[in-house]
Amino acid sequence: MTKRTIILLAVVLLLLAGVAAVPFLIQRSVQSRIRPQHVFQLSERPAFLTEELALAKARETLARDGLDASVWQLQRDGRTIAPDGRMDEFGARNTIDSNRVVFAFTRAAQTRFVSVELAGSQVICQSSIGK
């Protein structure tokens, strides 16, 4: 093998390694912004996910993520309506599945979202860091 062939082969291998690393780096970047899921067991299944229950579990999720919920300011939304006809004041309810609600909390220039889902008699929550 000539020196030129070896250099060309090395460049091609480095390019392939770089291309292979891109999905890993993207996934790592996204996952670093998402906290683990927290599952809360309810004693009985409610008819639907109320904003009050969802908000209580969202705040508990912040605490389980090691954050002081009292310093995170809940943001108003007001775009969606609960199944009982009441306006959601803070949560943004999923229009396809009304048992999924997202809350936005801010602190200085940071935003943290907490998604809350009712699945049977469990409430599943997960927070993520906004960009």
OpenMM code with the backbone's topology and positions (N, CA, C; nanometers):
from openmm import Vec3, app, unit

residues = "MET THR LYS ARG THR ILE ILE LEU LEU ALA VAL VAL LEU LEU LEU LEU ALA GLY VAL ALA ALA VAL PRO PHE LEU ILE GLN ARG SER VAL GLN SER ARG ILE ARG PRO GLN HIS VAL PHE GLN LEU SER GLU ARG PRO ALA PHE LEU THR GLU GLU LEU ALA LEU ALA LYS ALA ARG GLU THR LEU ALA ARG ASP GLY LEU ASP ALA SER VAL TRP GLN LEU GLN ARG ASP GLY ARG THR ILE ALA PRO ASP GLY ARG MET ASP GLU PHE GLY ALA ARG ASN THR ILE ASP SER ASN ARG VAL VAL PHE ALA PHE THR ARG ALA ALA GLN THR ARG PHE VAL SER VAL GLU LEU ALA GLY SER GLN VAL ILE CYS GLN SER SER ILE GLY LYS".split()
positions = [
    Vec3(0.0830, -0.1183, 0.0000),
    Vec3(0.0000, 0.0000, 0.0000),
    Vec3(0.0874, 0.1246, 0.0000),
    Vec3(0.0444, 0.2192, -0.0770),
    Vec3(0.1196, 0.3430, -0.0821),
    Vec3(0.0755, 0.4342, 0.0319),
    Vec3(0.1561, 0.5327, 0.0556),
    Vec3(0.1260, 0.6302, 0.1613),
    Vec3(-0.0054, 0.7030, 0.1311),
    Vec3(-0.0281, 0.7338, 0.0062),
    Vec3(-0.1498, 0.8044, -0.0353),
    Vec3(-0.2734, 0.7178, -0.0094),
    Vec3(-0.2671, 0.5892, -0.0349),
    Vec3(-0.3787, 0.4973, -0.0118),
    Vec3(-0.4097, 0.4876, 0.1376),
    Vec3(-0.3060, 0.4821, 0.2175),
    Vec3(-0.3251, 0.4740, 0.3624),
    Vec3(-0.3924, 0.6002, 0.4150),
    Vec3(-0.3509, 0.7147, 0.3683),
    Vec3(-0.4113, 0.8425, 0.4111),
    Vec3(-0.5567, 0.8489, 0.3664),
    Vec3(-0.5843, 0.8101, 0.2439),
    Vec3(-0.7206, 0.8111, 0.1913),
    Vec3(-0.8090, 0.7161, 0.2722),
    Vec3(-0.7584, 0.5978, 0.3025),
    Vec3(-0.8326, 0.5009, 0.3820),
    Vec3(-0.8597, 0.5553, 0.5225),
    Vec3(-0.7624, 0.6217, 0.5819),
    Vec3(-0.7803, 0.6810, 0.7148),
    Vec3(-0.8867, 0.7898, 0.7128),
    Vec3(-0.8870, 0.8731, 0.6103),
    Vec3(-0.9868, 0.9804, 0.5977),
    Vec3(-1.1263, 0.9211, 0.5832),
    Vec3(-1.1400, 0.8185, 0.4999),
    Vec3(-1.2697, 0.7533, 0.4804),
    Vec3(-1.3182, 0.6916, 0.6112),
    Vec3(-1.2314, 0.6260, 0.6845),
    Vec3(-1.2691, 0.5656, 0.8128),
    Vec3(-1.3115, 0.6715, 0.9148),
    Vec3(-1.2407, 0.7830, 0.9177),
    Vec3(-1.2785, 0.8919, 1.0083),
    Vec3(-1.4145, 0.9501, 0.9717),
    Vec3(-1.4399, 0.9662, 0.8432),
    Vec3(-1.5703, 1.0159, 0.7989),
    Vec3(-1.6822, 0.9185, 0.8371),
    Vec3(-1.6603, 0.7917, 0.8167),
    Vec3(-1.7603, 0.6914, 0.8547),
    Vec3(-1.7858, 0.6918, 1.0053),
    Vec3(-1.6807, 0.7039, 1.0827),
    Vec3(-1.6958, 0.7097, 1.2287),
    Vec3(-1.7742, 0.8335, 1.2693),
    Vec3(-1.7479, 0.9450, 1.2029),
    Vec3(-1.8203, 1.0686, 1.2324),
    Vec3(-1.9684, 1.0562, 1.1997),
    Vec3(-1.9989, 0.9985, 1.0847),
    Vec3(-2.1387, 0.9791, 1.0445),
    Vec3(-2.2080, 0.8836, 1.1416),
    Vec3(-2.1411, 0.7794, 1.1835),
    Vec3(-2.1989, 0.6833, 1.2775),
    Vec3(-2.2232, 0.7460, 1.4143),
    Vec3(-2.1439, 0.8436, 1.4516),
    Vec3(-2.1559, 0.9058, 1.5829),
    Vec3(-2.2687, 1.0083, 1.5909),
    Vec3(-2.3125, 1.0629, 1.4785),
    Vec3(-2.4144, 1.1686, 1.4787),
    Vec3(-2.5437, 1.1248, 1.5472),
    Vec3(-2.6052, 1.0090, 1.5120),
    Vec3(-2.7287, 0.9699, 1.5830),
    Vec3(-2.7079, 0.9537, 1.7335),
    Vec3(-2.5947, 0.8995, 1.7734),
    Vec3(-2.5654, 0.8842, 1.9162),
    Vec3(-2.5595, 1.0203, 1.9852),
    Vec3(-2.4922, 1.1160, 1.9241),
    Vec3(-2.4793, 1.2491, 1.9840),
    Vec3(-2.6136, 1.3208, 1.9905),
    Vec3(-2.6968, 1.3052, 1.8886),
    Vec3(-2.8294, 1.3665, 1.8895),
    Vec3(-2.9138, 1.3055, 2.0011),
    Vec3(-2.9145, 1.1736, 2.0091),
    Vec3(-2.9921, 1.1055, 2.1133),
    Vec3(-2.9442, 1.1450, 2.2524),
    Vec3(-2.8155, 1.1546, 2.2694),
    Vec3(-2.7593, 1.1933, 2.3989),
    Vec3(-2.7998, 1.3357, 2.4363),
    Vec3(-2.8000, 1.4248, 2.3385),
    Vec3(-2.8388, 1.5630, 2.3623),
    Vec3(-2.9851, 1.5729, 2.4035),
    Vec3(-3.0714, 1.5001, 2.3342),
    Vec3(-3.2142, 1.5030, 2.3662),
    Vec3(-3.2394, 1.4401, 2.5023),
    Vec3(-3.1813, 1.3244, 2.5288),
    Vec3(-3.2028, 1.2552, 2.6554),
    Vec3(-3.1526, 1.3353, 2.7749),
    Vec3(-3.0521, 1.4182, 2.7566),
    Vec3(-3.0007, 1.4961, 2.8688),
    Vec3(-3.1011, 1.6021, 2.9135),
    Vec3(-3.1984, 1.6327, 2.8295),
    Vec3(-3.2990, 1.7332, 2.8615),
    Vec3(-3.4254, 1.6722, 2.9222),
    Vec3(-3.4351, 1.5380, 2.9214),
    Vec3(-3.5546, 1.4700, 2.9686),
    Vec3(-3.5220, 1.3943, 3.0969),
    Vec3(-3.6023, 1.4161, 3.1985),
    Vec3(-3.5833, 1.3506, 3.3280),
    Vec3(-3.6571, 1.2159, 3.3284),
    Vec3(-3.6332, 1.1315, 3.4284),
    Vec3(-3.7012, 1.0011, 3.4322),
    Vec3(-3.8515, 1.0141, 3.4576),
    Vec3(-3.9238, 0.9106, 3.4205),
    Vec3(-4.0681, 0.9078, 3.4469),
    Vec3(-4.0927, 0.8795, 3.5951),
    Vec3(-4.2007, 0.9378, 3.6444),
    Vec3(-4.2454, 0.9114, 3.7811),
    Vec3(-4.3886, 0.8608, 3.7715),
    Vec3(-4.4160, 0.7490, 3.8363),
    Vec3(-4.5484, 0.6876, 3.8314),
    Vec3(-4.6117, 0.6968, 3.9693),
    Vec3(-4.7333, 0.7499, 3.9728),
    Vec3(-4.8079, 0.7653, 4.0972),
    Vec3(-4.9310, 0.6752, 4.0897),
    Vec3(-4.9458, 0.5891, 4.1881),
    Vec3(-5.0602, 0.4980, 4.1923),
    Vec3(-5.1745, 0.5648, 4.2683),
    Vec3(-5.2926, 0.5679, 4.2080),
    Vec3(-5.4107, 0.6241, 4.2734),
    Vec3(-5.4913, 0.5104, 4.3350),
    Vec3(-5.5670, 0.5408, 4.4400),
    Vec3(-5.6477, 0.4372, 4.5045),
    Vec3(-5.7631, 0.3934, 4.4146),
    Vec3(-5.8125, 0.4837, 4.3317),
    Vec3(-5.9158, 0.4486, 4.2346),
    Vec3(-5.9008, 0.5338, 4.1098),
    Vec3(-5.9557, 0.4859, 3.9996),
    Vec3(-5.9430, 0.5545, 3.8710),
    Vec3(-6.0446, 0.6692, 3.8630),
    Vec3(-5.9963, 0.7920, 3.8418),
    Vec3(-6.0903, 0.9031, 3.8247),
    Vec3(-6.1539, 0.8983, 3.6850),
    Vec3(-6.2645, 0.9685, 3.6689),
    Vec3(-6.3337, 0.9721, 3.5394),
    Vec3(-6.2447, 1.0323, 3.4312),
    Vec3(-6.1659, 1.1327, 3.4689),
    Vec3(-6.0714, 1.1964, 3.3764),
    Vec3(-5.9648, 1.2676, 3.4578),
    Vec3(-5.8602, 1.3121, 3.3924),
    Vec3(-5.7508, 1.3833, 3.4587),
    Vec3(-5.7906, 1.5291, 3.4786),
    Vec3(-5.8175, 1.5647, 3.6034),
    Vec3(-5.8512, 1.7044, 3.6325),
    Vec3(-5.7238, 1.7878, 3.6350),
    Vec3(-5.7395, 1.9170, 3.6124),
    Vec3(-5.6232, 2.0054, 3.6174),
    Vec3(-5.5637, 2.0076, 3.7575),
    Vec3(-5.6477, 2.0001, 3.8590),
    Vec3(-5.5998, 2.0032, 3.9973),
    Vec3(-5.5112, 1.8822, 4.0279),
    Vec3(-5.5580, 1.7613, 3.9895),
    Vec3(-5.4792, 1.6407, 4.0130),
    Vec3(-5.3499, 1.6455, 3.9319),
    Vec3(-5.3613, 1.6849, 3.8063),
    Vec3(-5.2431, 1.6913, 3.7192),
    Vec3(-5.1404, 1.7894, 3.7743),
    Vec3(-5.1851, 1.9042, 3.8206),
    Vec3(-5.0936, 2.0048, 3.8739),
    Vec3(-5.0265, 1.9572, 4.0024),
    Vec3(-5.1015, 1.8900, 4.0882),
    Vec3(-5.0420, 1.8369, 4.2118),
    Vec3(-4.9311, 1.7363, 4.1792),
    Vec3(-4.9571, 1.6496, 4.0815),
    Vec3(-4.8561, 1.5499, 4.0434),
    Vec3(-4.7401, 1.6150, 3.9677),
    Vec3(-4.7653, 1.7206, 3.8923),
    Vec3(-4.6569, 1.7926, 3.8240),
    Vec3(-4.5619, 1.8546, 3.9261),
    Vec3(-4.6170, 1.9147, 4.0295),
    Vec3(-4.5325, 1.9739, 4.1344),
    Vec3(-4.4549, 1.8663, 4.2098),
    Vec3(-4.5195, 1.7534, 4.2334),
    Vec3(-4.4509, 1.6435, 4.3007),
    Vec3(-4.3378, 1.5891, 4.2127),
    Vec3(-4.3597, 1.5909, 4.0826),
    Vec3(-4.2563, 1.5470, 3.9887),
    Vec3(-4.1348, 1.6389, 3.9952),
    Vec3(-4.1573, 1.7696, 4.0013),
    Vec3(-4.0453, 1.8633, 4.0150),
    Vec3(-3.9652, 1.8303, 4.1409),
    Vec3(-4.0362, 1.8042, 4.2498),
    Vec3(-3.9677, 1.7717, 4.3755),
    Vec3(-3.8892, 1.6417, 4.3623),
    Vec3(-3.9467, 1.5416, 4.2973),
    Vec3(-3.8759, 1.4137, 4.2794),
    Vec3(-3.7546, 1.4290, 4.1881),
    Vec3(-3.7585, 1.5292, 4.1004),
    Vec3(-3.6433, 1.5581, 4.0142),
    Vec3(-3.5381, 1.6412, 4.0868),
    Vec3(-3.5612, 1.6677, 4.2154),
    Vec3(-3.4636, 1.7398, 4.2961),
    Vec3(-3.4738, 1.8906, 4.2862),
    Vec3(-3.5877, 1.9404, 4.2406),
    Vec3(-3.6065, 2.0852, 4.2253),
    Vec3(-3.6985, 2.1380, 4.3339),
    Vec3(-3.6769, 2.2613, 4.3718),
    Vec3(-3.7634, 2.3281, 4.4678),
    Vec3(-3.8811, 2.3862, 4.3905),
    Vec3(-3.9963, 2.3203, 4.3991),
    Vec3(-4.1138, 2.3610, 4.3218),
    Vec3(-4.1585, 2.5032, 4.3556),
    Vec3(-4.1247, 2.5514, 4.4740),
    Vec3(-4.1698, 2.6850, 4.5135),
    Vec3(-4.0987, 2.7975, 4.4372),
    Vec3(-3.9835, 2.7693, 4.3782),
    Vec3(-3.9129, 2.8743, 4.3030),
    Vec3(-3.9450, 2.8703, 4.1533),
    Vec3(-4.0179, 2.7693, 4.1103),
    Vec3(-4.0589, 2.7582, 3.9703),
    Vec3(-4.2002, 2.8152, 3.9567),
    Vec3(-4.2150, 2.9155, 3.8712),
    Vec3(-4.3426, 2.9839, 3.8533),
    Vec3(-4.4267, 2.9146, 3.7465),
    Vec3(-4.5470, 2.8745, 3.7849),
    Vec3(-4.6396, 2.8114, 3.6928),
    Vec3(-4.6910, 2.9152, 3.5926),
    Vec3(-4.6910, 2.8806, 3.4658),
    Vec3(-4.7347, 2.9727, 3.3610),
    Vec3(-4.8793, 2.9435, 3.3206),
    Vec3(-4.9551, 3.0493, 3.2998),
    Vec3(-5.0937, 3.0340, 3.2544),
    Vec3(-5.0958, 2.9909, 3.1087),
    Vec3(-5.1982, 2.9132, 3.0752),
    Vec3(-5.2147, 2.8714, 2.9367),
    Vec3(-5.3547, 2.9072, 2.8886),
    Vec3(-5.4557, 2.8388, 2.9387),
    Vec3(-5.5936, 2.8751, 2.9100),
    Vec3(-5.6431, 2.8440, 2.7692),
    Vec3(-5.5771, 2.7549, 2.6977),
    Vec3(-5.6212, 2.7247, 2.5607),
    Vec3(-5.7144, 2.6051, 2.5512),
    Vec3(-5.7202, 2.5221, 2.6562),
    Vec3(-5.7957, 2.3980, 2.6447),
    Vec3(-5.9051, 2.3881, 2.7504),
    Vec3(-5.9973, 2.2947, 2.7259),
    Vec3(-6.1118, 2.2741, 2.8137),
    Vec3(-6.1130, 2.1292, 2.8596),
    Vec3(-6.1370, 2.1090, 2.9885),
    Vec3(-6.1447, 1.9745, 3.0463),
    Vec3(-6.2731, 1.9057, 2.9995),
    Vec3(-6.2799, 1.7730, 3.0097),
    Vec3(-6.4006, 1.7006, 2.9681),
    Vec3(-6.5285, 1.7438, 3.0398),
    Vec3(-6.5156, 1.8020, 3.1593),
    Vec3(-6.6355, 1.8478, 3.2306),
    Vec3(-6.6776, 1.9887, 3.1898),
    Vec3(-6.6083, 2.0471, 3.0915),
    Vec3(-6.6459, 2.1791, 3.0397),
    Vec3(-6.5736, 2.2958, 3.1038),
    Vec3(-6.4946, 2.2703, 3.2081),
    Vec3(-6.4212, 2.3802, 3.2727),
    Vec3(-6.2959, 2.4142, 3.1927),
    Vec3(-6.2637, 2.5420, 3.1873),
    Vec3(-6.1431, 2.5882, 3.1183),
    Vec3(-6.0200, 2.5496, 3.1986),
    Vec3(-5.9206, 2.4939, 3.1310),
    Vec3(-5.7921, 2.4672, 3.1954),
    Vec3(-5.7192, 2.5997, 3.2068),
    Vec3(-5.6843, 2.6378, 3.3273),
    Vec3(-5.6202, 2.7664, 3.3491),
    Vec3(-5.4700, 2.7627, 3.3214),
    Vec3(-5.4048, 2.6523, 3.3582),
    Vec3(-5.2594, 2.6447, 3.3471),
    Vec3(-5.2115, 2.5352, 3.2522),
    Vec3(-5.2807, 2.4267, 3.2475),
    Vec3(-5.2375, 2.3140, 3.1661),
    Vec3(-5.2797, 2.3266, 3.0215),
    Vec3(-5.2014, 2.2657, 2.9342),
    Vec3(-5.2366, 2.2533, 2.7923),
    Vec3(-5.2739, 2.1075, 2.7718),
    Vec3(-5.4009, 2.0826, 2.7496),
    Vec3(-5.4530, 1.9465, 2.7380),
    Vec3(-5.4373, 1.8968, 2.5941),
    Vec3(-5.3990, 1.7721, 2.5804),
    Vec3(-5.3873, 1.7101, 2.4491),
    Vec3(-5.5266, 1.7031, 2.3864),
    Vec3(-5.5402, 1.7481, 2.2622),
    Vec3(-5.6718, 1.7517, 2.1984),
    Vec3(-5.7202, 1.6135, 2.1546),
    Vec3(-5.6284, 1.5181, 2.1407),
    Vec3(-5.6676, 1.3819, 2.1029),
    Vec3(-5.6963, 1.2979, 2.2272),
    Vec3(-5.6164, 1.3140, 2.3308),
    Vec3(-5.6332, 1.2388, 2.4554),
    Vec3(-5.6401, 1.3380, 2.5707),
    Vec3(-5.7608, 1.3641, 2.6185),
    Vec3(-5.7790, 1.4655, 2.7233),
    Vec3(-5.7189, 1.4249, 2.8571),
    Vec3(-5.6691, 1.3029, 2.8688),
    Vec3(-5.6037, 1.2589, 2.9915),
    Vec3(-5.4532, 1.2826, 2.9870),
    Vec3(-5.4095, 1.3719, 2.8985),
    Vec3(-5.2695, 1.4149, 2.8910),
    Vec3(-5.2658, 1.5670, 2.8978),
    Vec3(-5.1873, 1.6161, 2.9933),
    Vec3(-5.1782, 1.7609, 3.0163),
    Vec3(-5.0309, 1.7978, 3.0329),
    Vec3(-4.9923, 1.9146, 2.9815),
    Vec3(-4.8550, 1.9648, 2.9972),
    Vec3(-4.8607, 2.0999, 3.0674),
    Vec3(-4.7705, 2.1176, 3.1646),
    Vec3(-4.7570, 2.2447, 3.2360),
    Vec3(-4.6200, 2.3029, 3.2069),
    Vec3(-4.6129, 2.4348, 3.2031),
    Vec3(-4.4853, 2.5047, 3.1853),
    Vec3(-4.4536, 2.5801, 3.3146),
    Vec3(-4.3323, 2.5623, 3.3626),
    Vec3(-4.2826, 2.6332, 3.4812),
    Vec3(-4.1598, 2.7119, 3.4387),
    Vec3(-4.1459, 2.8343, 3.4886),
    Vec3(-4.0288, 2.9146, 3.4551),
    Vec3(-3.9573, 2.9585, 3.5819),
    Vec3(-3.8279, 2.9818, 3.5631),
    Vec3(-3.7422, 3.0342, 3.6697),
    Vec3(-3.6335, 3.1127, 3.5990),
    Vec3(-3.6317, 3.2426, 3.6181),
    Vec3(-3.5388, 3.3311, 3.5463),
    Vec3(-3.5590, 3.3068, 3.3967),
    Vec3(-3.4555, 3.2704, 3.3260),
    Vec3(-3.4671, 3.2491, 3.1810),
    Vec3(-3.4859, 3.1016, 3.1463),
    Vec3(-3.5092, 3.0171, 3.2456),
    Vec3(-3.5247, 2.8739, 3.2214),
    Vec3(-3.6721, 2.8357, 3.2161),
    Vec3(-3.7037, 2.7370, 3.1327),
    Vec3(-3.8386, 2.6801, 3.1273),
    Vec3(-3.8283, 2.5299, 3.1459),
    Vec3(-3.9178, 2.4780, 3.2261),
    Vec3(-3.9262, 2.3339, 3.2464),
    Vec3(-4.0710, 2.2938, 3.2219),
    Vec3(-4.0885, 2.1893, 3.1416),
    Vec3(-4.2210, 2.1372, 3.1115),
    Vec3(-4.2414, 2.0082, 3.1885),
    Vec3(-4.3639, 1.9885, 3.2364),
    Vec3(-4.3980, 1.8625, 3.3014),
    Vec3(-4.5202, 1.8063, 3.2304),
    Vec3(-4.5036, 1.6883, 3.1723),
    Vec3(-4.6169, 1.6217, 3.1079),
    Vec3(-4.6773, 1.5239, 3.2078),
    Vec3(-4.8091, 1.5210, 3.2103),
    Vec3(-4.8833, 1.4392, 3.3057),
    Vec3(-4.9860, 1.3582, 3.2263),
    Vec3(-4.9906, 1.2277, 3.2521),
    Vec3(-5.0841, 1.1409, 3.1802),
    Vec3(-5.1552, 1.0493, 3.2789),
    Vec3(-5.2869, 1.0379, 3.2637),
    Vec3(-5.3652, 0.9435, 3.3418),
    Vec3(-5.3790, 0.8159, 3.2604),
    Vec3(-5.3332, 0.7037, 3.3168),
    Vec3(-5.3434, 0.5733, 3.2519),
    Vec3(-5.4065, 0.4770, 3.3520),
    Vec3(-5.5353, 0.4604, 3.3427),
    Vec3(-5.6063, 0.3779, 3.4406),
    Vec3(-5.6033, 0.4446, 3.5758),
    Vec3(-5.5491, 0.3740, 3.6752),
    Vec3(-5.5389, 0.4328, 3.8093),
    Vec3(-5.3965, 0.4801, 3.8392),
    Vec3(-5.3190, 0.5036, 3.7338),
    Vec3(-5.1839, 0.5569, 3.7499),
    Vec3(-5.1721, 0.6930, 3.6834),
    Vec3(-5.0932, 0.7785, 3.7457),
    Vec3(-5.0579, 0.9072, 3.6850),
    Vec3(-4.9087, 0.8999, 3.6546),
    Vec3(-4.8752, 0.9185, 3.5269),
    Vec3(-4.7362, 0.9080, 3.4808),
    Vec3(-4.6886, 1.0485, 3.4437),
    Vec3(-4.5786, 1.0906, 3.5050),
    Vec3(-4.5267, 1.2264, 3.4837),
    Vec3(-4.3818, 1.2218, 3.4401),
    Vec3(-4.3435, 1.3240, 3.3652),
    Vec3(-4.2039, 1.3374, 3.3230),
    Vec3(-4.1776, 1.4837, 3.2928),
    Vec3(-4.0652, 1.5326, 3.3413),
    Vec3(-4.0289, 1.6721, 3.3142),
    Vec3(-3.9183, 1.6781, 3.2096),
    Vec3(-3.9150, 1.7910, 3.1417),
    Vec3(-3.8105, 1.8138, 3.0425),
    Vec3(-3.7701, 1.9598, 3.0479),
    Vec3(-3.6485, 1.9859, 3.0047),
    Vec3(-3.5944, 2.1213, 3.0061),
    Vec3(-3.6202, 2.1848, 2.8707),
    Vec3(-3.6767, 2.3048, 2.8722),
    Vec3(-3.6984, 2.3773, 2.7478),
    Vec3(-3.5676, 2.4298, 2.6921),
    Vec3(-3.5681, 2.4599, 2.5651),
    Vec3(-3.4458, 2.5101, 2.5002),
    Vec3(-3.4180, 2.6520, 2.5402),
] * unit.nanometer
topology = app.Topology()
chain = topology.addChain("A")
for resn in residues:
    res = topology.addResidue(resn, chain)
    for name in ("N", "CA", "C"):
        topology.addAtom(name, app.Element.getBySymbol(name[0]), res)
